[in-house]
Amino acid sequence: IVSQLAIMTRQAQVVSWPAGISFELKDDEGEVVEVVKFDVHQSVKMDWAESTIQELVEEDERVIFFSRFKPAIYELKNRLEKLGISVAVITGDEKGERAPIFDDFDLKTAPTNPKYQVLLATYQTVGESANLNAARHMVLYDRFWNPGNDDQAIGRIDRINSIDQATIHLPQVEKTIDDYMVELISEKRKIVADFSDTA
C-alpha cells in the first residue's frame, strides 16, 4: 500500500510540476551519492494556473491557490511575479509571521489597498482558523485522498461573514492521476453520504 501511494504521489507531481521531482541515489551504506532531477519544465496544468490567475487578477479578483507540492508553488510564484502580480507564499519554508498575510486576506482586516493579489500555500500550512475570504476565487491545484482536505481548504474563503459567492477552480488533466482522484473523492463522499442516510 505504501509503495502504491508513493507511485500515485509521483504521478500527481508529474502532472503538477515535473521539474520538482528529484530522487536520491544511495550506496550500500545509505549515503546519498547522487541526486537525480526530473528535467521536464513543461506542464499544461501549470500553464493553465498561470493564465487563469492572470485573468482573474486583471479583473481585480484575488486568488487563493492550494497545492500539495512546494516546487509547483515556487514555480507558479516565479511565473506570476514576472507578470507583475504580487504574491504571498506560505509553505512552511519561509521565515517571519504569517499574521500579516492572513490579515491581508481576511475580509474583516483587509486594507483598502491590499499588499497581495494572490496567496499560494500548501494545504498543511493554512489551518482551520484562517479567514481568507477577501479572496473570492480558490484553486485546488491537486487533490488529497481525503475529501475533508478539500472541505477544509474551501472553508478558508467560504465564511459566515462572506459577502460574495466563492468560486472554486478544480483543474483536471484528462487521462492522468487527476481522473482517478476525482473518482476516489466522489466515491468517498458517496460512502459518507450513504452512511449518514442510514444513521
N, C-alpha and C positions, 0 to 999 in steps of 0.2 A: 504493500500500500504506500509506504514511504517513497519507494522508487517511482511509482506511478504519479504521485503528487509532484515529485521533483520534475519529472518529464513534462507534466502539464504546466507547471510554473514556467519552465523554459519555453514551452510553446507560446504561452501568453507574453513572455518577454520578446520573443521573435516578432510577434505581431505589433507590440507596443513600441519598442525601440531596440532593434537587434544589436546595434553597436554597443549597447550597455552590457552585453553578456561577456563574461570572462571566465576562464577555467584555470585553476591552479593544478599544475602537474607536479606530483611529489615523488621523491625517491623512496626506496625501501624503508628508510628510517622516518618517513613522514615529513621530510623537509621539502619546502617548495623550491623546485629547480627552474620552473618557468611559468609565466602567466600568459595564457593564450587568449587573445581578444577576438571577438567575432567582428570582422572588418566589413560590416554591411551598414552603410549610412543612409539607408532609404527605408521609408515606411509610409504607406498610404494612409495609415491611421494618424501618424504624426502630422503629415501634410494636412489632413482634414482638420485636426485640432488647431493647428496654426491658422488656417484660413477662416475657420468658424469663429474662433476667438477674436481675430482681427475684425471680422464683420460686425460682431456684437459690440466691440469697443467703439467702432466707428459710429454705431447707433447710440452711443452714450450708455451702454449697458455694462454692468460689472459682472465678473465671472469667477466662480469657484471651480477649481479643477482638482479632482482626486485621482491618484494612481497608486498602485502597489509598488511601483518601481521608481527609485530615485533617479537612475540615469535618464529615464523618459522625462521626468520633471525638469532636470537640468538642461536637457536638450531643448525642451519647449521654452524654458526661461530664456536661453540664448536667442532663440528664434524671435520671440516676442519683443525682447529688448532691442534687437536690431530693427524692429519695426517702430520703435519709439514708444512702446507700451510699458507702463510702469507695473512691475511685477513684485509681489511678495512671495516668499518661499518658506514653507515650514515642513521640514523633513526629519528633524531631529539632529541634523548635522550642524546647523547654524548656531552661533552664539548670540546671547542677548535675550531680552524679554520678548515674549510673544504678545503680551498685552497690548502694545500699540497697534499691532496688526489686527488683533481681534476688535479693538475699539474702532479702527478704520472701517471695518466691515459690519459692525453692529448698528442696526438702524437707530438705536437709542443714543449712541455716542458718535456716530459717523460725522465727520466735519462736512461743511458745505462743499469744500473742495478737497475730496479725499486724496490721500497720497498714492494709493494703489488702485489700479483698474482691474487687476487680476490677482487671485491668490492660488498658488499651486501648492498642494500638500499631499502627503501620504495619508491614507485612511487612519493609520495608527496614531498620528501625532495631533490630530484635532479631536478633542474629547467631546463628551456629551454636553458639557455646559456652554460650549462656544456658540454664540449667536452671530451668524454671518449673513443675516437677512437684508443687509443693504445691497447685496447682490441678488439678482433675480434669475440668474442662469447658473446652472451647475452641470459640469461634465463629469460623469463617472467613466473614466477612460478605460479602465479594465475592471473586471468584476471579481469579487471574492466568492468562495464556495458557499458562504453563508449569506442568505438574503438579508439577514439582520444588519450586515455591514452597509448595504445599500440604504436601508431604512435609517440607520444611524447618520450616514452622510447627508441624506436628503433632509433629515431633521435639523441640520445646521442652518438651512435657509427657509424652511417651512415652519415658521414660529408663530406663536399666538398673536404677537403684535405686528405681523407682516401685513403690508398694505396691498401689494400686488401679487398675483399668482406667480409662483415659481415655475420655471421651465427646466426640466431635467433632460440632458442630452446623453444618450447611451450609444456611442459609436460601436458598430459591429462589422467586422470584416468577414464576409461570407466564406464558407468552406474552410474555416480555421477554428482554433480552440474557442473563439468567441461564440460560435454557434452552439457548441457543447455547453458552455457556461450559461447561456440564455436558457437552454432546455433544463439544465440542472437546477437553476434558481427557480424556474417556473414549477418544476416538479416538487421542490421543497416547499414552496409556498402552497401548493395544492395539498400536500400532506398535512401541513399545519391547519389549513382551512377545513379539511375533512375531519381532522381530529377535533377542532373547535365545534364543528356542527354536531358531532356525536356526544360531546361532553354535556 
